[in-house]
Amino acid sequence: MSRHLADHRTRTTGGRLKHFLRIARTPRETWQHSRKTPGSSRLVQFLRIERGRSA
């Protein structure tokens, strides 16, 4: 008994995997945000809120 026609696929060169890995390795500004260190103005705002003062 021989295999079905769909079972005789030709080997792929891995093109889909290559393109997936290329896209996955490139940094994307829209998805990855860099964490900035909190500045002094942010600290001032936290202290103002802690003291109970509003803007």
Biotite code that builds the C-alpha atoms (Angstrom):
import biotite.structure as struc

atoms = struc.array([
    struc.Atom([0.000, 0.000, 0.000], chain_id="A", res_id=1, res_name="MET", atom_name="CA", element="C"),
    struc.Atom([1.483, 3.338, -1.001], chain_id="A", res_id=2, res_name="SER", atom_name="CA", element="C"),
    struc.Atom([1.229, 6.670, 0.720], chain_id="A", res_id=3, res_name="ARG", atom_name="CA", element="C"),
    struc.Atom([-1.402, 9.231, -0.087], chain_id="A", res_id=4, res_name="HIS", atom_name="CA", element="C"),
    struc.Atom([-0.492, 12.037, -2.489], chain_id="A", res_id=5, res_name="LEU", atom_name="CA", element="C"),
    struc.Atom([-0.588, 14.625, 0.352], chain_id="A", res_id=6, res_name="ALA", atom_name="CA", element="C"),
    struc.Atom([2.024, 12.624, 2.286], chain_id="A", res_id=7, res_name="ASP", atom_name="CA", element="C"),
    struc.Atom([4.632, 13.103, -0.471], chain_id="A", res_id=8, res_name="HIS", atom_name="CA", element="C"),
    struc.Atom([5.534, 16.717, 0.238], chain_id="A", res_id=9, res_name="ARG", atom_name="CA", element="C"),
    struc.Atom([8.779, 18.210, -0.968], chain_id="A", res_id=10, res_name="THR", atom_name="CA", element="C"),
    struc.Atom([11.227, 19.462, 1.616], chain_id="A", res_id=11, res_name="ARG", atom_name="CA", element="C"),
    struc.Atom([11.052, 23.144, 2.450], chain_id="A", res_id=12, res_name="THR", atom_name="CA", element="C"),
    struc.Atom([14.043, 25.446, 2.817], chain_id="A", res_id=13, res_name="THR", atom_name="CA", element="C"),
    struc.Atom([12.776, 26.883, 6.086], chain_id="A", res_id=14, res_name="GLY", atom_name="CA", element="C"),
    struc.Atom([11.824, 30.237, 4.562], chain_id="A", res_id=15, res_name="GLY", atom_name="CA", element="C"),
    struc.Atom([8.917, 30.846, 6.925], chain_id="A", res_id=16, res_name="ARG", atom_name="CA", element="C"),
    struc.Atom([11.112, 30.186, 9.948], chain_id="A", res_id=17, res_name="LEU", atom_name="CA", element="C"),
    struc.Atom([13.861, 32.459, 8.617], chain_id="A", res_id=18, res_name="LYS", atom_name="CA", element="C"),
    struc.Atom([11.432, 35.333, 8.097], chain_id="A", res_id=19, res_name="HIS", atom_name="CA", element="C"),
    struc.Atom([9.831, 34.766, 11.507], chain_id="A", res_id=20, res_name="PHE", atom_name="CA", element="C"),
    struc.Atom([13.189, 34.875, 13.262], chain_id="A", res_id=21, res_name="LEU", atom_name="CA", element="C"),
    struc.Atom([14.258, 37.968, 11.305], chain_id="A", res_id=22, res_name="ARG", atom_name="CA", element="C"),
    struc.Atom([11.098, 39.795, 12.385], chain_id="A", res_id=23, res_name="ILE", atom_name="CA", element="C"),
    struc.Atom([11.395, 38.556, 15.981], chain_id="A", res_id=24, res_name="ALA", atom_name="CA", element="C"),
    struc.Atom([14.992, 39.773, 16.306], chain_id="A", res_id=25, res_name="ARG", atom_name="CA", element="C"),
    struc.Atom([14.478, 43.292, 14.944], chain_id="A", res_id=26, res_name="THR", atom_name="CA", element="C"),
    struc.Atom([13.582, 45.832, 17.641], chain_id="A", res_id=27, res_name="PRO", atom_name="CA", element="C"),
    struc.Atom([10.195, 47.459, 17.159], chain_id="A", res_id=28, res_name="ARG", atom_name="CA", element="C"),
    struc.Atom([9.636, 50.868, 18.659], chain_id="A", res_id=29, res_name="GLU", atom_name="CA", element="C"),
    struc.Atom([5.873, 50.492, 18.621], chain_id="A", res_id=30, res_name="THR", atom_name="CA", element="C"),
    struc.Atom([5.860, 47.341, 20.760], chain_id="A", res_id=31, res_name="TRP", atom_name="CA", element="C"),
    struc.Atom([8.899, 47.720, 22.977], chain_id="A", res_id=32, res_name="GLN", atom_name="CA", element="C"),
    struc.Atom([9.108, 50.731, 25.247], chain_id="A", res_id=33, res_name="HIS", atom_name="CA", element="C"),
    struc.Atom([12.292, 51.584, 27.040], chain_id="A", res_id=34, res_name="SER", atom_name="CA", element="C"),
    struc.Atom([12.007, 52.128, 30.772], chain_id="A", res_id=35, res_name="ARG", atom_name="CA", element="C"),
    struc.Atom([13.143, 55.595, 31.702], chain_id="A", res_id=36, res_name="LYS", atom_name="CA", element="C"),
    struc.Atom([14.472, 56.411, 35.131], chain_id="A", res_id=37, res_name="THR", atom_name="CA", element="C"),
    struc.Atom([12.130, 58.618, 37.105], chain_id="A", res_id=38, res_name="PRO", atom_name="CA", element="C"),
    struc.Atom([13.260, 62.211, 37.029], chain_id="A", res_id=39, res_name="GLY", atom_name="CA", element="C"),
    struc.Atom([13.266, 64.783, 39.808], chain_id="A", res_id=40, res_name="SER", atom_name="CA", element="C"),
    struc.Atom([9.964, 66.285, 38.621], chain_id="A", res_id=41, res_name="SER", atom_name="CA", element="C"),
    struc.Atom([8.264, 62.953, 39.180], chain_id="A", res_id=42, res_name="ARG", atom_name="CA", element="C"),
    struc.Atom([9.661, 62.772, 42.699], chain_id="A", res_id=43, res_name="LEU", atom_name="CA", element="C"),
    struc.Atom([8.375, 66.301, 43.391], chain_id="A", res_id=44, res_name="VAL", atom_name="CA", element="C"),
    struc.Atom([4.904, 65.267, 42.232], chain_id="A", res_id=45, res_name="GLN", atom_name="CA", element="C"),
    struc.Atom([4.922, 62.184, 44.485], chain_id="A", res_id=46, res_name="PHE", atom_name="CA", element="C"),
    struc.Atom([5.961, 64.284, 47.472], chain_id="A", res_id=47, res_name="LEU", atom_name="CA", element="C"),
    struc.Atom([3.258, 66.864, 46.684], chain_id="A", res_id=48, res_name="ARG", atom_name="CA", element="C"),
    struc.Atom([0.603, 64.135, 46.635], chain_id="A", res_id=49, res_name="ILE", atom_name="CA", element="C"),
    struc.Atom([1.959, 62.626, 49.849], chain_id="A", res_id=50, res_name="GLU", atom_name="CA", element="C"),
    struc.Atom([1.622, 65.975, 51.608], chain_id="A", res_id=51, res_name="ARG", atom_name="CA", element="C"),
    struc.Atom([-1.998, 66.179, 50.491], chain_id="A", res_id=52, res_name="GLY", atom_name="CA", element="C"),
    struc.Atom([-1.651, 69.139, 48.167], chain_id="A", res_id=53, res_name="ARG", atom_name="CA", element="C"),
    struc.Atom([-3.505, 69.204, 44.869], chain_id="A", res_id=54, res_name="SER", atom_name="CA", element="C"),
    struc.Atom([-2.236, 70.832, 41.689], chain_id="A", res_id=55, res_name="ALA", atom_name="CA", element="C"),
])
